């Protein structure tokens, strides 16, 4: 009787001791960083590399629409040029050559260009359709990111729950080891029972270490998918959300109809199908005339770098003019016609008996030559309107039209294939959700049965009617049942996330 009383005292004292140890550990200060699912999704939208790459497509799509409208307006082109030509000789034929000076040139042009065709008119609607497709693709990426982060968040919570199961198993095995040692001390158990309990306790310790490692890896993977570094030591990051299990209230018909309307990938492909149809219309307009208008202003400068060559040429021309003038005077004098020029040299701009140019004439030439780079000589305004209608282009227009129709047909088939895939995914994930919810009930019943089995095995062992092996097997069965129940619960929540991803919008 004394030994039985001591055994019962030890068996009832052990859980109290374990609870005391747990409470002392819980009371120790430990800072943690909370992370909710909403915060995880917000950080992922800001930092996820894959999602940000998809967002980068939005800006080119917007500029594509602006460019399509901009092509309906005239384009303004302004240009300026500068040039240099070296000195040399100009050959006028017959062996007559003339030395030329190096000269500098500059010019400008300001013009308007406007082109109008069927493709130009179709481009705005086509680019708007493509922009809608890009927006829907971004929406699909957001839905995919939400499903990815939610699933990994649930995986991390699942790993944490498995850690709790492993902790519970360690406490059971610790109590079982203490009970086996107490029974061995009073002669009610053999040393084999103690060793069996020690082996079981060691296995549960290793399982706990591995469960903690799995939890840490799951949280690290969650942070990686969010696109951030761990803000604190990984064991201090606490996932703060919980997810109650409620019976699913979804209807398959409404989910299928909702996916037809809301699935972003399907909407994106439909927008691209619409753009392909507009491209067919644009290809048909290649058979119609196109209109182009060009108008502009321009100017130029040309300045000789060696003014002596320019002055020499002017001097030679003035001397020739003076010679002609004197000849005309002689003829008029001989014929008594009158009207002679009084001073042919001065009239021709010559001084010093025709050996040099007058200073004002020479200065005027220098001034007229000093025009580089911005003293432009303007050209008259010019405009040109062209209407073009290609008659035969080697069947290139027919080829483009055929290709556009083929792309439209491909886009239509791609929409049909995606719709079939979406409906299949929704249907299969709806069935998976129903199965996951039913599995929770089955696993809950199995867990309760395993817990009852463990209580019976422990009672039999305390009374000496059972063996240590029975208790060890019952504890392992409880751990397996509790772990399977945790997996069933989180598989159910993951099934909801997968169904939301298939439909293309949140359902909770």
C-alpha positions as CSV (number, residue, x, y, z in Angstrom):
1,X,0.0,0.0,0.0
2,X,2.8,2.4,0.8
3,X,4.4,1.9,-2.6
4,X,1.1,2.4,-4.4
5,X,0.5,5.6,-2.4
6,X,4.0,6.9,-3.3
7,X,3.4,6.1,-6.9
8,X,0.1,8.0,-7.0
9,X,1.7,11.0,-5.3
10,X,4.5,11.1,-7.9
11,X,2.1,10.7,-10.8
12,X,-0.1,13.6,-9.6
13,X,2.9,15.8,-8.7
14,X,4.6,15.5,-12.1
15,X,2.0,17.5,-14.2
16,X,2.1,20.3,-11.6
17,X,5.9,20.4,-11.8
18,X,5.8,20.6,-15.6
19,X,3.2,23.4,-15.4
20,X,5.4,25.3,-13.0
21,X,8.3,25.0,-15.3
22,X,6.2,26.2,-18.3
23,X,4.9,29.2,-16.4
24,X,8.4,30.2,-15.3
25,X,9.5,30.0,-19.0
26,X,6.5,32.0,-20.1
27,X,7.1,34.7,-17.5
28,X,10.7,35.4,-18.8
29,X,10.8,38.6,-20.9
30,X,11.0,38.0,-24.6
31,X,10.3,40.5,-27.3
32,X,8.5,39.4,-30.4
33,X,7.6,41.0,-33.7
34,X,3.9,40.5,-34.7
35,X,3.0,40.0,-38.3
36,X,-0.6,39.8,-39.5
37,X,-1.7,38.5,-42.9
38,X,-2.8,42.0,-43.9
39,X,0.6,43.4,-43.1
40,X,2.3,40.5,-45.0
41,X,0.2,41.2,-48.1
42,X,0.9,45.0,-47.9
43,X,4.6,44.4,-47.6
44,X,4.5,41.9,-50.5
45,X,2.7,44.4,-52.8
46,X,5.4,46.9,-52.0
47,X,8.5,44.7,-52.1
48,X,7.8,41.4,-54.0
49,X,10.3,41.4,-57.0
50,X,8.0,39.3,-59.2
51,X,5.0,41.5,-58.6
52,X,6.9,44.7,-59.0
53,X,8.2,43.4,-62.4
54,X,4.5,43.0,-63.5
55,X,3.7,46.5,-62.3
56,X,6.5,47.9,-64.5
57,X,4.3,47.0,-67.5
58,X,1.7,49.6,-66.6
59,X,3.7,52.7,-67.6
60,X,4.6,51.5,-71.2
61,X,0.9,50.6,-71.7
62,X,-0.2,54.1,-70.6
63,X,2.3,55.7,-72.9
64,X,1.2,53.5,-75.7
65,X,-2.3,55.0,-75.5
66,X,-0.8,58.5,-75.4
67,X,1.4,57.8,-78.4
68,X,-1.6,56.5,-80.4
69,X,-3.5,59.7,-79.7
70,X,-0.3,61.8,-80.3
71,X,0.0,60.2,-83.8
72,X,-3.2,61.9,-84.8
73,X,-1.6,65.3,-84.3
74,X,1.1,66.8,-86.5
75,X,4.7,66.2,-85.5
76,X,7.1,69.2,-85.2
77,X,10.7,68.6,-86.3
78,X,13.4,71.2,-85.7
79,X,17.0,70.7,-86.9
80,X,20.2,72.6,-87.3
81,X,23.5,71.7,-89.0
82,X,27.0,73.0,-89.2
83,X,29.6,72.1,-91.9
84,X,33.1,72.8,-93.2
85,X,34.5,72.5,-96.7
86,X,38.2,72.7,-97.4
87,X,40.0,74.9,-100.0
88,X,40.7,73.7,-103.5
89,X,40.1,74.4,-107.2
90,X,36.9,74.5,-109.2
91,X,37.2,73.0,-112.7
92,X,34.9,74.7,-115.2
93,X,36.0,72.7,-118.2
94,X,38.2,73.5,-121.1
95,X,41.2,73.7,-118.8
96,X,39.8,76.6,-116.9
97,X,40.1,76.4,-113.2
98,X,39.6,78.8,-110.3
99,X,40.9,78.5,-106.8
100,X,38.3,78.3,-104.1
101,X,38.4,79.2,-100.4
102,X,37.5,76.9,-97.5
103,X,34.1,77.9,-96.2
104,X,31.8,77.3,-93.2
105,X,28.1,76.5,-93.5
106,X,25.2,76.3,-91.1
107,X,21.5,75.9,-91.5
108,X,18.2,75.3,-89.8
109,X,14.8,73.8,-90.7
110,X,11.5,73.9,-88.8
111,X,8.8,71.7,-90.2
112,X,5.4,70.1,-89.6
113,X,4.7,66.5,-90.6
114,X,1.3,64.9,-90.5
115,X,0.3,61.5,-91.7
116,X,-3.2,59.9,-91.6
117,X,-4.1,56.4,-92.4
118,X,-6.5,53.7,-91.3
119,X,-3.9,52.2,-88.9
120,X,-3.4,55.6,-87.3
121,X,-7.2,55.9,-86.7
122,X,-7.5,52.4,-85.3
123,X,-4.4,52.7,-83.0
124,X,-6.1,54.5,-80.0
125,X,-8.8,51.9,-79.5
126,X,-6.2,49.1,-80.0
127,X,-3.8,50.6,-77.5
128,X,-6.7,51.1,-75.0
129,X,-7.5,47.4,-75.3
130,X,-3.9,46.4,-74.7
131,X,-3.8,48.7,-71.7
132,X,-6.8,47.0,-70.3
133,X,-5.1,43.7,-70.9
134,X,-2.0,44.9,-69.0
135,X,-4.2,46.1,-66.1
136,X,-5.9,42.8,-65.9
137,X,-2.6,41.0,-66.0
138,X,-1.5,43.1,-63.1
139,X,-4.7,42.2,-61.3
140,X,-4.0,38.6,-61.9
141,X,-0.5,39.0,-60.5
142,X,-2.1,40.6,-57.5
143,X,-4.5,37.7,-57.0
144,X,-1.6,35.2,-57.5
145,X,0.5,37.1,-55.0
146,X,-2.3,37.1,-52.4
147,X,-2.8,33.4,-52.9
148,X,1.0,32.8,-52.6
149,X,1.4,34.9,-49.4
150,X,-1.8,33.5,-47.8
151,X,-0.8,29.9,-48.5
152,X,2.7,30.5,-47.1
153,X,1.3,32.3,-44.1
154,X,-0.9,29.3,-43.5
155,X,2.0,27.0,-43.9
156,X,3.9,28.9,-41.3
157,X,1.0,28.8,-38.9
158,X,0.7,25.1,-39.6
159,X,4.3,24.6,-38.8
160,X,3.8,26.5,-35.5
161,X,0.9,24.3,-34.6
162,X,3.0,21.3,-35.3
163,X,5.6,22.7,-32.9
164,X,2.9,22.9,-30.3
165,X,2.0,19.3,-31.0
166,X,5.7,18.4,-30.6
167,X,5.9,20.3,-27.3
168,X,2.9,18.4,-26.0
169,X,4.4,15.1,-27.0
170,X,7.7,16.1,-25.2
171,X,5.7,16.9,-22.0
172,X,3.8,13.5,-22.3
173,X,7.1,11.6,-22.7
174,X,8.7,13.6,-19.9
175,X,5.8,12.6,-17.6
176,X,5.9,9.1,-18.8
177,X,9.7,8.9,-18.1
178,X,9.1,10.3,-14.5
179,X,6.4,7.8,-13.9
180,X,8.5,4.9,-15.2
181,X,11.4,5.9,-12.9
182,X,9.0,6.2,-9.9
183,X,7.5,2.8,-10.6
184,X,11.0,1.4,-11.0
185,X,12.1,2.8,-7.6
186,X,9.1,1.2,-5.9
187,X,9.7,-2.1,-7.7
188,X,6.6,-2.0,-9.9
189,X,8.5,-1.6,-13.2
190,X,11.7,-2.9,-14.7
191,X,14.7,-1.0,-15.9
192,X,13.6,-1.9,-19.4
193,X,10.5,0.3,-18.9
194,X,12.8,3.2,-17.9
195,X,15.0,2.8,-20.9
196,X,12.0,2.5,-23.2
197,X,10.7,5.8,-21.8
198,X,14.1,7.5,-22.2
199,X,14.3,6.4,-25.8
200,X,10.8,7.7,-26.5
201,X,11.6,11.0,-24.7
202,X,14.8,11.4,-26.8
203,X,12.8,10.8,-30.0
204,X,10.3,13.5,-29.1
205,X,13.0,15.9,-28.3
206,X,14.5,15.4,-31.8
207,X,11.0,15.7,-33.3
208,X,10.6,19.0,-31.5
209,X,13.9,20.4,-32.8
210,X,12.9,19.5,-36.3
211,X,9.5,21.0,-35.9
212,X,11.0,24.3,-34.8
213,X,13.4,24.2,-37.7
214,X,10.5,23.6,-40.1
215,X,8.6,26.6,-38.6
216,X,11.7,28.9,-38.9
217,X,12.2,27.8,-42.5
218,X,8.5,28.4,-43.3
219,X,8.7,32.0,-41.9
220,X,11.9,32.6,-43.8
221,X,10.2,31.5,-47.0
222,X,7.3,33.8,-46.2
223,X,9.6,36.8,-45.8
224,X,11.4,35.8,-49.1
225,X,8.1,35.8,-50.9
226,X,7.2,39.1,-49.4
227,X,10.5,40.5,-50.7
228,X,12.0,41.6,-47.4
229,X,14.8,40.6,-45.0
230,X,13.9,39.3,-41.5
231,X,13.2,42.4,-39.4
232,X,14.2,40.5,-36.2
233,X,15.7,37.1,-35.3
234,X,13.4,34.6,-37.0
235,X,12.4,32.9,-33.7
236,X,11.0,36.2,-32.5
237,X,8.7,36.8,-35.5
238,X,5.2,35.9,-34.4
239,X,2.3,35.4,-36.9
240,X,-0.6,37.0,-35.2
241,X,-3.6,36.0,-37.2
242,X,-5.8,33.0,-36.6
243,X,-8.3,31.3,-38.9
244,X,-11.5,29.7,-37.5
245,X,-13.0,26.7,-39.2
246,X,-16.5,27.5,-40.6
247,X,-18.5,25.3,-42.9
248,X,-18.2,26.3,-46.5
249,X,-21.2,28.1,-47.9
250,X,-20.1,28.4,-51.5
251,X,-22.2,27.3,-54.5
252,X,-20.5,25.8,-57.5
253,X,-22.7,27.5,-60.1
254,X,-22.2,30.9,-58.6
255,X,-18.5,30.4,-58.4
256,X,-18.3,29.3,-62.0
257,X,-20.3,32.4,-63.1
258,X,-18.2,34.6,-60.9
259,X,-14.9,33.3,-62.4
260,X,-16.2,33.9,-65.9
261,X,-16.7,37.6,-65.0
262,X,-13.9,38.3,-62.6
263,X,-10.9,36.0,-63.4
264,X,-8.2,38.6,-64.3
265,X,-6.3,36.3,-66.6
266,X,-9.5,35.5,-68.5
267,X,-10.3,39.2,-68.7
268,X,-6.8,40.0,-69.9
269,X,-7.1,37.5,-72.7
270,X,-10.4,38.9,-73.7
271,X,-9.0,42.4,-73.9
272,X,-6.1,41.0,-76.1
273,X,-8.7,39.3,-78.3
274,X,-10.5,42.6,-78.7
275,X,-7.2,44.3,-79.7
276,X,-6.6,41.5,-82.2
277,X,-10.0,42.2,-83.8
278,X,-9.1,45.9,-84.0
279,X,-5.8,44.9,-85.7
280,X,-7.8,43.1,-88.4
281,X,-9.7,46.3,-89.0
282,X,-6.5,48.2,-89.2
283,X,-5.1,45.7,-91.7
284,X,-8.1,46.2,-93.9
285,X,-7.5,49.9,-94.1
286,X,-4.1,49.3,-95.8
287,X,-6.2,49.0,-99.0
288,X,-7.5,52.6,-98.5
289,X,-5.6,55.8,-99.4
290,X,-3.3,57.5,-96.9
291,X,-2.7,61.2,-96.4
292,X,0.5,63.0,-95.6
293,X,1.3,66.7,-95.2
294,X,4.7,68.3,-94.9
295,X,5.3,72.1,-94.4
296,X,8.3,74.0,-93.1
297,X,10.7,76.9,-93.0
298,X,14.5,76.8,-93.5
299,X,17.6,79.0,-93.8
300,X,21.3,78.7,-94.4
301,X,24.7,80.5,-94.1
302,X,27.9,80.2,-96.1
303,X,31.1,82.0,-95.0
304,X,34.5,81.9,-96.7
305,X,37.3,81.5,-94.3
306,X,39.8,83.2,-96.8
307,X,38.2,86.6,-97.6
308,X,41.1,87.4,-100.0
309,X,39.8,84.8,-102.5
310,X,36.4,86.4,-102.3
311,X,37.8,89.9,-102.7
312,X,40.0,88.7,-105.6
313,X,37.1,87.2,-107.4
314,X,35.1,90.4,-106.9
315,X,38.1,92.5,-108.0
316,X,38.4,90.5,-111.2
317,X,34.7,90.8,-112.0
318,X,34.8,94.6,-111.3
319,X,37.9,95.0,-113.6
320,X,36.1,93.1,-116.3
321,X,33.1,95.3,-115.9
322,X,35.3,98.5,-116.0
323,X,36.9,97.2,-119.2
324,X,33.5,96.7,-120.8
325,X,32.5,100.2,-119.7
326,X,35.6,101.8,-121.3
327,X,35.0,99.9,-124.5
328,X,31.4,101.1,-124.6
329,X,32.6,104.7,-124.0
330,X,35.0,104.4,-126.9
331,X,32.3,103.1,-129.2
332,X,29.8,105.7,-128.2
333,X,32.4,108.5,-128.7
334,X,33.4,107.2,-132.2
335,X,29.7,107.1,-133.2
336,X,28.9,110.4,-131.4
337,X,26.1,108.6,-129.5
338,X,26.8,110.3,-126.1
339,X,25.9,108.9,-122.8
340,X,29.4,107.8,-121.8
341,X,30.2,106.8,-118.2
342,X,32.4,109.5,-116.7
343,X,34.4,107.1,-114.5
344,X,34.2,103.4,-115.3
345,X,36.5,102.5,-112.5
346,X,34.5,104.2,-109.8
347,X,31.3,102.9,-111.3
348,X,32.6,99.4,-111.1
349,X,33.7,99.9,-107.4
350,X,37.4,100.2,-108.2
351,X,40.1,102.5,-106.9
352,X,43.7,103.2,-107.7
353,X,43.2,103.1,-111.4
354,X,41.4,99.8,-111.2
355,X,44.0,97.9,-109.1
356,X,41.9,97.7,-105.9
357,X,38.4,97.8,-104.7
358,X,36.9,100.8,-103.1
359,X,37.0,100.5,-99.3
360,X,33.2,100.7,-98.9
361,X,32.8,97.9,-101.5
362,X,35.5,95.8,-99.8
363,X,33.9,96.3,-96.4
364,X,30.5,95.5,-97.7
365,X,31.8,92.2,-99.1
366,X,33.4,91.4,-95.7
367,X,30.2,92.2,-93.9
368,X,28.2,90.0,-96.2
369,X,30.6,87.2,-95.8
370,X,30.5,87.4,-91.9
371,X,27.3,85.3,-91.5
372,X,28.4,82.1,-89.8
373,X,26.8,80.6,-87.8
374,X,23.4,82.3,-87.1
375,X,23.0,85.1,-89.7
376,X,20.7,82.9,-91.8
377,X,19.4,83.6,-95.2
378,X,15.8,82.5,-95.0
379,X,14.1,80.3,-97.6
380,X,10.5,80.7,-98.6
381,X,7.8,78.7,-96.8
382,X,7.0,75.4,-98.5
383,X,4.1,72.9,-98.0
384,X,3.3,69.6,-99.7
385,X,0.2,67.5,-99.5
386,X,0.3,63.9,-100.7
387,X,-2.4,61.3,-101.2
388,X,-1.1,57.8,-101.6
389,X,-2.9,54.7,-102.8
390,X,-0.7,51.7,-103.5
391,X,-2.0,49.7,-106.4
392,X,0.1,46.5,-106.2
393,X,2.5,45.7,-103.3
394,X,3.3,42.1,-104.0
395,X,0.4,40.9,-101.9
396,X,2.0,42.3,-98.8
397,X,-1.3,43.9,-97.7
398,X,-3.2,40.6,-98.1
399,X,-0.4,38.9,-96.1
400,X,-0.8,41.3,-93.2
401,X,-4.6,40.9,-93.3
402,X,-4.2,37.1,-93.2
403,X,-1.8,37.3,-90.4
404,X,-4.0,39.6,-88.4
405,X,-7.0,37.3,-88.9
406,X,-4.9,34.3,-87.8
407,X,-3.9,36.2,-84.6
408,X,-7.5,37.0,-83.9
409,X,-8.5,33.4,-84.3
410,X,-5.6,32.3,-82.0
411,X,-6.6,34.9,-79.4
412,X,-10.2,33.6,-79.5
413,X,-9.0,30.0,-79.0
414,X,-6.7,31.1,-76.2
415,X,-9.7,32.7,-74.5
416,X,-11.7,29.5,-74.9
417,X,-8.9,27.4,-73.6
418,X,-8.3,29.7,-70.6
419,X,-12.1,29.7,-69.8
420,X,-12.1,25.9,-69.8
421,X,-9.0,25.8,-67.6
422,X,-10.5,28.3,-65.2
423,X,-13.8,26.4,-64.9
424,X,-11.9,23.2,-64.4
425,X,-9.7,24.7,-61.7
426,X,-12.7,26.2,-59.9
427,X,-14.6,22.9,-60.0
428,X,-11.7,20.8,-58.8
429,X,-10.8,23.2,-56.0
430,X,-14.4,23.4,-55.0
431,X,-14.4,19.6,-54.6
432,X,-11.1,19.8,-52.8
433,X,-12.5,22.3,-50.4
434,X,-15.5,20.0,-49.6
435,X,-13.1,17.1,-49.1
436,X,-10.8,19.1,-46.8
437,X,-13.7,20.2,-44.6
438,X,-14.9,16.6,-44.3
439,X,-11.4,15.5,-43.5
440,X,-11.3,17.9,-40.5
441,X,-14.3,16.0,-39.0
442,X,-12.7,12.6,-39.6
443,X,-9.3,13.7,-38.2
444,X,-11.1,15.3,-35.2
445,X,-12.8,12.0,-34.4
446,X,-9.5,10.1,-34.8
447,X,-7.8,12.6,-32.4
448,X,-10.4,12.1,-29.7
449,X,-10.1,8.3,-30.1
450,X,-6.3,8.5,-29.8
451,X,-6.6,10.7,-26.7
452,X,-9.0,8.2,-25.1
453,X,-6.6,5.4,-26.0
454,X,-3.7,7.2,-24.4
455,X,-5.7,7.8,-21.2
456,X,-6.6,4.1,-21.0
457,X,-3.0,3.1,-21.6
458,X,-1.8,5.5,-18.9
459,X,-4.3,4.3,-16.4
460,X,-3.5,0.6,-17.1
461,X,0.2,1.4,-16.7
462,X,-0.3,3.2,-13.4
463,X,-2.3,0.3,-12.1
464,X,0.2,-2.2,-13.3
465,X,-2.1,-3.9,-15.9
466,X,-0.4,-2.3,-18.9
467,X,3.2,-2.1,-20.3
468,X,5.4,0.8,-21.2
469,X,5.3,-0.2,-24.8
470,X,1.5,0.3,-24.8
471,X,1.8,3.8,-23.4
472,X,4.6,4.6,-25.9
473,X,2.5,3.4,-28.8
474,X,-0.6,5.3,-27.6
475,X,1.5,8.5,-27.2
476,X,2.8,8.1,-30.7
477,X,-0.7,7.5,-32.0
478,X,-1.9,10.7,-30.2
479,X,0.9,12.7,-31.7
480,X,0.2,11.4,-35.2
481,X,-3.6,12.1,-34.8
482,X,-3.0,15.6,-33.5
483,X,-0.5,16.3,-36.3
484,X,-3.0,15.0,-38.9
485,X,-5.8,17.1,-37.4
486,X,-3.6,20.2,-37.7
487,X,-2.8,19.4,-41.3
488,X,-6.4,18.9,-42.1
489,X,-7.4,22.3,-40.6
490,X,-4.7,24.1,-42.5
491,X,-5.3,22.1,-45.7
492,X,-8.9,23.4,-45.5
493,X,-7.8,27.1,-45.3
494,X,-5.3,26.5,-48.1
495,X,-8.1,25.0,-50.2
496,X,-10.1,28.3,-49.7
497,X,-7.0,30.3,-50.8
498,X,-6.6,28.1,-53.9
499,X,-10.3,28.4,-54.7
500,X,-10.1,32.2,-54.4
501,X,-7.1,32.2,-56.8
502,X,-9.0,30.1,-59.3
503,X,-12.1,32.4,-59.2
504,X,-9.9,35.5,-59.3
505,X,-11.2,37.4,-56.3
506,X,-11.5,37.1,-52.5
507,X,-14.4,35.0,-51.2
508,X,-14.1,35.7,-47.5
